[in-house]
């Protein structure tokens, strides 16, 4: 039978369909986000001026693991991070708290991220404000606006994540933290830092009593 006949029969016998409407879902672009305060300026002349952050994931034998680091634009140093089994706003809050604690709670830091829901969450934005920091976000779906973190994740992928098959989350968690704290921050020399490591670079300019750094070419 066609729809008209069904409608006619149902109307005659007073049969009506019951339709339950789902709650309205707003597209991601309408959720409030911070303005872009960085505008693809990925280098800065002062420590604790801009921190970049993002979340990456990787599969293990027990399921996925999610990693959220914060990177100082001055020295490229990973200043704080968190690792979890779920990609929720608690992951970003824990990473921010860890970075603030490690850096003695500096004021007016710009926290730059993409527009992922974890960074737009009320609890994350509230924590940014609590730490007297400023939120900043790139345009929706534009990876280039957070290229500083994409380059770090590329290194992490090459040096840790894709090295082997990880059987447990704990095994991968330990490997990530070990590589970041020893290899990346302490041993990996970077051309953009005058062939110094992030920790060396900060130590040199801290000992010289300089707030600003010279400009080096390269990545």
N, C-alpha and C positions, 0 to 999 in steps of 0.2 A: 504493500500500500504506500501511496505517496503521503507527504507530510500534511497536505490539506485535508485528506480523508481522516487521518489520525486525529487532527485537531478538531474536526467536526464531530467525530464520535466521542472524543473526550469531553468536549463542551456540552454535548447532549446529556451525558451521564455525570456531569459536574466532577470530572477528574482533572486535577491540576498537578503539574510537575512541581516538585520542591527543589529549588535551586539555592545552594549555599555558596555565597561569594567568599572567596579567600581574601584575607587582609591585603591591602594594597602594598606592593613592594616598590619602593622608590629606586630608580637607577642610581648607581654609585656616584655619578656626576652631580647629583642634587644634594648629597650629604655634605655638610659644611666642611671645608678644608682650609688649611692655612695658605696665605699668599706665598709666592716664591720669593724668598729674600736672598737667594743665592744667584739665580739667573745664570747658571752654568759657570760661575767663577769658583773653580774647584781648588784654588790655592789661596791662602791667606797669610798675612805677615805677622799674625799674633796667635799665640797658643790659646786654646780654649775659646776661640772665637766662633768657629763653625765645626760641628760634628755631623758627619753623614751616618745614616743608618738604613737598614733594609733587613729583609728576612729571606733566607734561602733554606731549601729542604733537600734531604737526601734519604734514599731508601736503605733500610737494613733488614736483616732476617726477621726482626721483631716488628717491623713497621717503620714509618717515617720518623725522622728527627728534624727539628726546626732550629735554626741558628740565627740569632739576632745580635750583630755586633754594632759598635759605634766607633767611628774613625775620625780622628782629629785632622782637619784640613792643613794644619800647620806642619805637622811632622809625619802624617800618614799613619800614626800609631793607633792601634786598636786600644781604646781607653776603657772599654767595658763591653760586656756581652752577657747573653743568657742562652741557654739551650733547653728545649722542652720537647715533649711528645705531642703537643698540640699547638696549632698556630692561632693563639688567642692574644687578646690585649695584655694579659698578664706577662707574656713573653717580652713585650716591648717595655712594660713598666719595670720589670726586673732588670733588663739591660740598662735602662736609663738610671735606675737607682745604683747599679753597680758602677757605672761610669762616673756618676757624680761623687760617689764615695771614694773611688780611686783618685779623682782629681781635686779632692778637698772642696767640693761644692762651689764651683765658680759661678758668678752671676752673668746674666745676659748672653749665655751661649745660644747660638742658633742651632736648633736640631732639625736637620733637613732630611726628608724622606720622600718616598712616593706617596700616592694616595690610597694605599692599602687600608682596608677596614680596621686593622689593628692599630694603625697610627691615627686614624680619624676617630677612634673610639673615645667616648667621653672620659673614661678613666685615664687614658693615655694623655689626652690634652690637658686634663686636670693635673696630672703629675708634672707635665712640662711647666705649667704655670706655678705649681708648688715649688719647683726648683729654681724659679725666677729665670727660666729660659724662654726662648722664643721659638715657636713652631714655624716650620717652612716646608712647603711641599711643591714638587714639580707638577707639570701638567699631567692630566690623566692619560695613561697609556704611552707616555713618552720616556723611554728608558734613558735617553741621553741627558735628561735633567738630573739623573742620579748616577752618572757614569763613574763617579769616584768609587761607589760601592760595587758597581758591576765589575770594575777592574780588579778589585780585591777578591770578589767571589770567583773570578776566573782563576786567580792564583790558588785559592783554596781548593777549587775543583781539581786543578792539575796536581797539586802537591799532597792532597789528603783524600778528598772524596772519591776520586776515580782511581786511586792507587790499588785498591783491592775490593773484594766483596766483604762488607761489614756484617758480621753475624748478629751482633747485639747493639742496642742503642748506646749502652755504657761504653763499649769498645770504641765506637766512633766519637762519642762525647769526649773521652780522654784524649783521643788522637787530635781532635780539633783544638782543644785547649792547649795541649802541649806544643803543637805547631805554631799557634798564634803567639804564645807567651815566650817561646824560646827562638824558634826559627824566624818568624816574621818580624816581631818587634825587636829582637836582640841581634839577629845574625844576617838578615837579608839586607844588603846594601842597595840603595836606590839612586838612580841617576838624578832624579828630581831633588834629592837631598844632598847633592854633592858627593855621591857615593858613600854616604853614611847610612847607618841603620836608624830607624825612628828613635830609638832610645839614645843613641849617640848624638843625634841631631839636637834633641831637646837638651841633653846634658851640656853640649857645647855652648848653646845660646843662653842657657840658664847660668852657666858659670861666667859668661861674659857680661851678664847683666843686661842683655839686649832684649827688647820686647819685639823687635822686628827682625826679619830674616832676609838675606839676599835672595835673588831670584835665580834658580838653576834651570837649565834646559833639560828636557827628557822626561820620561815617566818615572 
